[in-house]
Amino acid sequence: MPTTFTLPRASDQALAQRVPDKGEMNPLVALVKKEIDAKAGLGIGRTCLRLLSVVWHAGQHREVVQAISGAHTKGLLTIYSRAVYRYTLPYLSMRFDRVQRQQMLVGHYDFVNRALHASFFQRVLNETMTLWQREIDGRVFSISVGGPCLHREGDLTMVFKMDGCALYRMAFSVVKAPLLKLDAVSSSHVLYVGQVQGYADRFAQIRQATRLCRDVAPADLLMAGVAGLAAALGITMVAGVGVESSLSYQSLLALNASTSYVDFWEKFQGMRAEGGHYLLALPLAEKPISLIKANHRGRTLAKRELKKSVSEEAELVMRPLVL
């Protein structure tokens, strides 16, 4: 049976802020020491180092705890109690170091608490944050926003569903533009997409959904939803993780999908940046209709109409939730 190591609960972090009496060990240090002593010699060195780094950089960790414990997002800790430790492991991209990860995590939750109404995150946690829904040929398609991606590839997850069954997901976080060395963009923040992936056991349903949705792939509909959400927030750029920097790189290789991210970002004329990610300006670029073959223009316009409806409805839903 694999060795497990229990991280301190988010509520325990308040203990780290209390000044111990003379001769008393800091409660967080004591908690880590107790865990290490209990599992000595069981091959948990990396986990121990992570926890010790939390203690060593207690000030930085308090910033994370305070950000996630904000007025609008504190309910997250009830469901995702380990969210405060996400930055201690690879997060969003393999290229980001620990300091960048910590700043990105703090920045995301500071933004959500400051820019969005409390009801947004309440609906996210209750799985009722629907951005778009339409019935097509007797099937109900929807795009909704959920909580953090469990693989640390984003702190919000946009999901495409058919008849309530999740088929495709896109995980992203709101990142301060300077952290990506972007000082010339018109908005102070960027949506960083760390994952675009279908559910591996639902390929037949994904093909059916694509056919019913005018041959528009679920991933493209999710990008349309992201564009609408960003428009409501006044964000004018999306950054997409490069395949070799993806936290899912090994699983993508196993699925023989290692080039899918490259093709996906380049489809929207994404520009490769210094950090290994792609930058996509909003609204998303499209090929001029005059360059489309005449006998394909009707189908192309129908596809664009569907994607436009997703973006417009997502923006319309989000507008009242923006402070």
Summary of the structure (lengths in Angstrom):
residues: 323
radius of gyration: 21.3
end to end distance: 48.7
largest distance: 81.8
contacts: 1000
relative contact order: 0.10
helix: 49%
strand: 18%
